[in-house]
Amino acid sequence: MHEISIAKGILDRALEAADAHGADRIDELTLEIGRVTHVNPEQLEFCLEAITESTPAADATIRTQPVEPVAVCDCGWRDTPDELALAGGFAPDIKCPECGNRAELVSGRECRLSSIEVPDETTMDRPATRAENPQ
């Protein structure tokens, strides 16, 4: 279960971003999880909830946003591939349906903390500050 090490990295980055914004609490974590990552969003969320205890993110809402795979080809084709065969078990082998050449996967492999929400320093009861792309 590699989700625990991913969760640790995400939490570390969230805590760094909160500290950079002078926040002593994190209200929300938003994660982008590509469908090609082989990361189980539910397991990642469970791991994050487990390791945030006794941290500023202890009561944070965790939101995951799926990222669909998109491939592009030199011929100009760009779309969600019909099939994602794994070449050698590592990289997706995507054939362009237009020309038959290999297409490149440009999204769908993301696994990142995309934003955190911390309380506004003037009103600690409501979230108002959002740090986008804190990575």
GROMACS elastic network, one bead per residue, 0.5 to 0.9 nm:
[ bonds ]
;  ai    aj funct       b0    kb
    1     4     6  0.66991   500
    1     5     6  0.84476   500
    1    43     6  0.85898   500
    2     5     6  0.56130   500
    2     6     6  0.65397   500
    2     7     6  0.87499   500
    2    39     6  0.80320   500
    2    44     6  0.88593   500
    3     7     6  0.59295   500
    3     8     6  0.85450   500
    3    39     6  0.67164   500
    3    40     6  0.74880   500
    3    41     6  0.86655   500
    3    43     6  0.65585   500
    3    44     6  0.51058   500
    3    45     6  0.87197   500
    3    47     6  0.67778   500
    3    48     6  0.87748   500
    4     8     6  0.61917   500
    4     9     6  0.87433   500
    4    43     6  0.84141   500
    4    44     6  0.68727   500
    4    46     6  0.89275   500
    4    47     6  0.54808   500
    4    48     6  0.75050   500
    4    51     6  0.85430   500
    5     8     6  0.50408   500
    5     9     6  0.63719   500
    5    10     6  0.87006   500
    5    47     6  0.88769   500
    6     9     6  0.51818   500
    6    10     6  0.62326   500
    6    11     6  0.86168   500
    6    44     6  0.75466   500
    6    47     6  0.88702   500
    6    48     6  0.89083   500
    6   111     6  0.84990   500
    7    10     6  0.50556   500
    7    11     6  0.60398   500
    7    12     6  0.85033   500
    7    44     6  0.61985   500
    7    45     6  0.78939   500
    7    47     6  0.61377   500
    7    48     6  0.52534   500
    7    51     6  0.78866   500
    8    11     6  0.51295   500
    8    12     6  0.60830   500
    8    13     6  0.86308   500
    8    47     6  0.84349   500
    8    48     6  0.73863   500
    8    51     6  0.74139   500
    9    12     6  0.51321   500
    9    13     6  0.62655   500
    9    14     6  0.86265   500
   10    13     6  0.52092   500
   10    14     6  0.61220   500
   10    15     6  0.86213   500
   10    31     6  0.86970   500
   10    48     6  0.82817   500
   10   112     6  0.72022   500
   10   113     6  0.61025   500
   10   135     6  0.88172   500
   11    15     6  0.60783   500
   11    16     6  0.85384   500
   11    48     6  0.72678   500
   11    51     6  0.81377   500
   11    52     6  0.73654   500
   11    57     6  0.80600   500
   11   113     6  0.87357   500
   12    15     6  0.52371   500
   12    16     6  0.62583   500
   12    17     6  0.87420   500
   13    16     6  0.50520   500
   13    17     6  0.62059   500
   13    18     6  0.86100   500
   13   113     6  0.78354   500
   13   134     6  0.72635   500
   13   135     6  0.66411   500
   14    17     6  0.51045   500
   14    18     6  0.61038   500
   14    19     6  0.85202   500
   14    26     6  0.81183   500
   14    29     6  0.76812   500
   14    57     6  0.82866   500
   14   113     6  0.74964   500
   14   115     6  0.82755   500
   14   116     6  0.67098   500
   14   134     6  0.72523   500
   14   135     6  0.83666   500
   15    18     6  0.50545   500
   15    19     6  0.60569   500
   15    20     6  0.85277   500
   15    25     6  0.89835   500
   15    26     6  0.80717   500
   15    55     6  0.84362   500
   15    56     6  0.74322   500
   15    57     6  0.77396   500
   16    19     6  0.51169   500
   16    20     6  0.61527   500
   16    21     6  0.87429   500
   16   134     6  0.86898   500
   17    20     6  0.50043   500
   17    21     6  0.63639   500
   17    22     6  0.87113   500
   17    23     6  0.86798   500
   17   116     6  0.78578   500
   17   131     6  0.74278   500
   17   134     6  0.60654   500
   17   135     6  0.82903   500
   18    21     6  0.51259   500
   18    22     6  0.62324   500
   18    23     6  0.50883   500
   18    24     6  0.71074   500
   18    25     6  0.73977   500
   18    26     6  0.68249   500
   18    56     6  0.85721   500
   18   116     6  0.77272   500
   18   117     6  0.84682   500
   18   118     6  0.69952   500
   18   131     6  0.82898   500
   19    23     6  0.56793   500
   19    24     6  0.72115   500
   20    23     6  0.76536   500
   21   118     6  0.83592   500
   21   129     6  0.88121   500
   21   131     6  0.82765   500
   22   121     6  0.81791   500
   23    26     6  0.72474   500
   23    56     6  0.85149   500
   23   118     6  0.62787   500
   23   119     6  0.69900   500
   23   120     6  0.83085   500
   23   121     6  0.74720   500
   24    56     6  0.59422   500
   24    57     6  0.89227   500
   24   118     6  0.81440   500
   24   119     6  0.84552   500
   25    55     6  0.82321   500
   25    57     6  0.60873   500
   25    58     6  0.83115   500
   25    59     6  0.85753   500
   25    60     6  0.83190   500
   25   117     6  0.89164   500
   25   118     6  0.61108   500
   25   119     6  0.69444   500
   26    29     6  0.75552   500
   26    55     6  0.89774   500
   26    56     6  0.56779   500
   26    58     6  0.78447   500
   26    59     6  0.76419   500
   26    60     6  0.57750   500
   26    61     6  0.87032   500
   26   116     6  0.68985   500
   26   117     6  0.59778   500
   26   119     6  0.72450   500
   26   127     6  0.88327   500
   27    56     6  0.86127   500
   27    57     6  0.67602   500
   27    58     6  0.86841   500
   27    59     6  0.67326   500
   27    61     6  0.61967   500
   27    62     6  0.87833   500
   27   116     6  0.74461   500
   27   117     6  0.53626   500
   27   118     6  0.53122   500
   27   119     6  0.69796   500
   27   126     6  0.89234   500
   27   127     6  0.67096   500
   28    57     6  0.78307   500
   28    59     6  0.83607   500
   28    62     6  0.58316   500
   28    63     6  0.74851   500
   28   115     6  0.81280   500
   28   116     6  0.54841   500
   28   118     6  0.71107   500
   28   127     6  0.86314   500
   28   130     6  0.89879   500
   29    57     6  0.83763   500
   29    60     6  0.66460   500
   29    61     6  0.62383   500
   29    63     6  0.61449   500
   29    64     6  0.83944   500
   29   113     6  0.71530   500
   29   114     6  0.79223   500
   29   115     6  0.61030   500
   29   117     6  0.65856   500
   30    61     6  0.83734   500
   30    62     6  0.60572   500
   30    64     6  0.58149   500
   30    65     6  0.73443   500
   30   112     6  0.86136   500
   30   113     6  0.60102   500
   30   114     6  0.56480   500
   30   115     6  0.52211   500
   30   116     6  0.62143   500
   30   117     6  0.84659   500
   31    62     6  0.76827   500
   31    63     6  0.61520   500
   31    65     6  0.60471   500
   31    66     6  0.84889   500
   31   111     6  0.71424   500
   31   112     6  0.55830   500
   31   114     6  0.53950   500
   31   115     6  0.72032   500
   32    63     6  0.86422   500
   32    64     6  0.58553   500
   32    66     6  0.58998   500
   32    67     6  0.63977   500
   32   110     6  0.63340   500
   32   111     6  0.56026   500
   32   112     6  0.53838   500
   32   113     6  0.64574   500
   32   114     6  0.62555   500
   33    36     6  0.85283   500
   33    37     6  0.72150   500
   33    39     6  0.73573   500
   33    40     6  0.85995   500
   33    41     6  0.70030   500
   33    64     6  0.67216   500
   33    65     6  0.61076   500
   33    66     6  0.50246   500
   33    67     6  0.57651   500
   33    68     6  0.88454   500
   33   108     6  0.75688   500
   33   109     6  0.73726   500
   33   110     6  0.54485   500
   33   112     6  0.67425   500
   33   113     6  0.89522   500
   34    37     6  0.55124   500
   34    38     6  0.82361   500
   34    39     6  0.80814   500
   34    65     6  0.83724   500
   34    66     6  0.56813   500
   34    68     6  0.61450   500
   34    69     6  0.69994   500
   34   107     6  0.72267   500
   34   111     6  0.61461   500
   35    38     6  0.69284   500
   35    39     6  0.78965   500
   35    66     6  0.65007   500
   35    67     6  0.60165   500
   35    68     6  0.58333   500
   35    69     6  0.65279   500
   35   108     6  0.53540   500
   35   109     6  0.67228   500
   35   110     6  0.81903   500
   36    39     6  0.80873   500
   36    67     6  0.86723   500
   36    68     6  0.80775   500
   36    69     6  0.67899   500
   36    84     6  0.83677   500
   36    92     6  0.85182   500
   36   107     6  0.86884   500
   36   108     6  0.53086   500
   36   109     6  0.51816   500
   36   110     6  0.81550   500
   37    40     6  0.84474   500
   37   108     6  0.70977   500
   37   110     6  0.68793   500
   37   111     6  0.71161   500
   38   109     6  0.87019   500
   39    42     6  0.88553   500
   39    43     6  0.79895   500
   39    44     6  0.73012   500
   39   111     6  0.79447   500
   40    43     6  0.53381   500
   40    44     6  0.61503   500
   40    45     6  0.86332   500
   41    44     6  0.50236   500
   41    45     6  0.60538   500
   41    46     6  0.85431   500
   41    64     6  0.68540   500
   41    65     6  0.89351   500
   41    66     6  0.85449   500
   42    45     6  0.50984   500
   42    46     6  0.61568   500
   42    47     6  0.86320   500
   42    64     6  0.88059   500
   43    47     6  0.61056   500
   43    48     6  0.85454   500
   44    47     6  0.50848   500
   44    48     6  0.61315   500
   44    49     6  0.85924   500
   45    48     6  0.50875   500
   45    49     6  0.61613   500
   45    50     6  0.86286   500
   45    62     6  0.67428   500
   45    63     6  0.82103   500
   45    64     6  0.80423   500
   46    49     6  0.51692   500
   46    50     6  0.62675   500
   46    51     6  0.88545   500
   47    50     6  0.50841   500
   47    51     6  0.63076   500
   47    52     6  0.86186   500
   48    51     6  0.53043   500
   48    52     6  0.59872   500
   48    53     6  0.89989   500
   48    62     6  0.82118   500
   49    52     6  0.54541   500
   49    53     6  0.71060   500
   49    57     6  0.87650   500
   49    58     6  0.73370   500
   49    59     6  0.84709   500
   49    60     6  0.84583   500
   49    62     6  0.81566   500
   50    53     6  0.62758   500
   50    58     6  0.88230   500
   51    54     6  0.82754   500
   51    55     6  0.82507   500
   51    58     6  0.82904   500
   52    55     6  0.53393   500
   52    56     6  0.75379   500
   52    57     6  0.55284   500
   52    59     6  0.79877   500
   52    60     6  0.84472   500
   53    56     6  0.82770   500
   53    57     6  0.74345   500
   53    59     6  0.80341   500
   54    57     6  0.80024   500
   54    58     6  0.60457   500
   55    58     6  0.53303   500
   55    59     6  0.88418   500
   56    59     6  0.78044   500
   56    60     6  0.82631   500
   57    60     6  0.50500   500
   57    61     6  0.85652   500
   60   117     6  0.87077   500
   66   108     6  0.83019   500
   67    70     6  0.89919   500
   67   107     6  0.71218   500
   67   108     6  0.52247   500
   67   109     6  0.78551   500
   67   110     6  0.71315   500
   68    80     6  0.73491   500
   68   107     6  0.68616   500
   68   108     6  0.50568   500
   68   109     6  0.86977   500
   69    79     6  0.83116   500
   69    80     6  0.56647   500
   69    81     6  0.71178   500
   69   105     6  0.69355   500
   69   106     6  0.74025   500
   69   107     6  0.50830   500
   69   109     6  0.73856   500
   70    78     6  0.69376   500
   70    79     6  0.53669   500
   70    81     6  0.65951   500
   70   104     6  0.84334   500
   70   105     6  0.58388   500
   70   106     6  0.57263   500
   70   107     6  0.51492   500
   70   108     6  0.65294   500
   71    77     6  0.80650   500
   71    78     6  0.56275   500
   71    79     6  0.56691   500
   71    80     6  0.61070   500
   71    81     6  0.63893   500
   71    94     6  0.77047   500
   71    96     6  0.84778   500
   71   103     6  0.59764   500
   71   104     6  0.52073   500
   71   106     6  0.54730   500
   71   107     6  0.71253   500
   71   108     6  0.89831   500
   72    75     6  0.83876   500
   72    76     6  0.69265   500
   72    77     6  0.56288   500
   72    79     6  0.67792   500
   72    80     6  0.88898   500
   72    96     6  0.79426   500
   72   103     6  0.53529   500
   72   104     6  0.53152   500
   72   105     6  0.65418   500
   72   106     6  0.69058   500
   73    76     6  0.55851   500
   73    77     6  0.52697   500
   73    78     6  0.65412   500
   73    95     6  0.87029   500
   73    96     6  0.64124   500
   73    98     6  0.88687   500
   73    99     6  0.86048   500
   73   101     6  0.74591   500
   73   102     6  0.69975   500
   73   104     6  0.62854   500
   74    77     6  0.73204   500
   74   101     6  0.84084   500
   74   102     6  0.88400   500
   74   103     6  0.74912   500
   74   104     6  0.88625   500
   75    96     6  0.86528   500
   75    98     6  0.77934   500
   75    99     6  0.70510   500
   75   101     6  0.86663   500
   76    98     6  0.89267   500
   77    96     6  0.71855   500
   77    97     6  0.81670   500
   77    98     6  0.68389   500
   77    99     6  0.87025   500
   77   103     6  0.84977   500
   78    81     6  0.87378   500
   78    96     6  0.87943   500
   78   103     6  0.87375   500
   79    82     6  0.89106   500
   80    83     6  0.87168   500
   81    84     6  0.67296   500
   81    94     6  0.70143   500
   81    95     6  0.82961   500
   81    96     6  0.81695   500
   81    97     6  0.86209   500
   81   105     6  0.87892   500
   82    94     6  0.88034   500
   82    97     6  0.89723   500
   83    93     6  0.88389   500
   83    94     6  0.72195   500
   83    95     6  0.87783   500
   84    92     6  0.55961   500
   84    93     6  0.64494   500
   84    94     6  0.61335   500
   85    89     6  0.84416   500
   85    91     6  0.83879   500
   85    92     6  0.55039   500
   85    93     6  0.53179   500
   85    94     6  0.68249   500
   86    90     6  0.58753   500
   86    91     6  0.55137   500
   86    93     6  0.55785   500
   86    94     6  0.85299   500
   87    90     6  0.60009   500
   87    91     6  0.54433   500
   87    92     6  0.56957   500
   87    93     6  0.52464   500
   87    94     6  0.89888   500
   88    91     6  0.71181   500
   88    92     6  0.87382   500
   88    93     6  0.89954   500
   89    92     6  0.79772   500
   92   104     6  0.85306   500
   92   105     6  0.74977   500
   93   102     6  0.70444   500
   93   103     6  0.77973   500
   93   104     6  0.84411   500
   93   105     6  0.89105   500
   94   101     6  0.83812   500
   94   102     6  0.56582   500
   94   103     6  0.53522   500
   94   104     6  0.70392   500
   94   105     6  0.76668   500
   95    98     6  0.87450   500
   95    99     6  0.82803   500
   95   100     6  0.54593   500
   95   101     6  0.55778   500
   95   103     6  0.56139   500
   95   104     6  0.88431   500
   96    99     6  0.57331   500
   96   101     6  0.54382   500
   96   102     6  0.59102   500
   96   103     6  0.54708   500
   97   100     6  0.56828   500
   97   101     6  0.82378   500
   98   101     6  0.83166   500
   99   102     6  0.88076   500
  100   103     6  0.85695   500
  105   108     6  0.74286   500
  105   109     6  0.82486   500
  106   109     6  0.80700   500
  107   110     6  0.68391   500
  108   111     6  0.87630   500
  112   133     6  0.85696   500
  112   135     6  0.74984   500
  113   116     6  0.77392   500
  113   132     6  0.88876   500
  113   133     6  0.68280   500
  113   134     6  0.68607   500
  113   135     6  0.65951   500
  114   131     6  0.84003   500
  114   132     6  0.59917   500
  114   134     6  0.64106   500
  114   135     6  0.72989   500
  115   130     6  0.66834   500
  115   131     6  0.53182   500
  115   133     6  0.52474   500
  115   134     6  0.60231   500
  115   135     6  0.85917   500
  116   129     6  0.83868   500
  116   130     6  0.57669   500
  116   131     6  0.53437   500
  116   132     6  0.68264   500
  116   133     6  0.83413   500
  116   134     6  0.75256   500
  117   127     6  0.64143   500
  117   128     6  0.71515   500
  117   129     6  0.57473   500
  117   131     6  0.63843   500
  117   132     6  0.87224   500
  118   121     6  0.86850   500
  118   124     6  0.88365   500
  118   126     6  0.86144   500
  118   127     6  0.56084   500
  118   128     6  0.67277   500
  118   129     6  0.54378   500
  118   130     6  0.64211   500
  118   131     6  0.80529   500
  119   122     6  0.83037   500
  119   123     6  0.68781   500
  119   124     6  0.52073   500
  119   125     6  0.68938   500
  119   126     6  0.57582   500
  119   128     6  0.56294   500
  119   129     6  0.61045   500
  119   130     6  0.87117   500
  120   123     6  0.53007   500
  120   124     6  0.58486   500
  120   125     6  0.81343   500
  120   126     6  0.68382   500
  120   127     6  0.58779   500
  120   129     6  0.55201   500
  121   124     6  0.60183   500
  121   128     6  0.87175   500
  121   129     6  0.85582   500
  123   126     6  0.61619   500
  123   127     6  0.81176   500
  123   128     6  0.84298   500
  124   127     6  0.73972   500
  127   130     6  0.81295   500
  131   134     6  0.61311   500
  132   135     6  0.87218   500
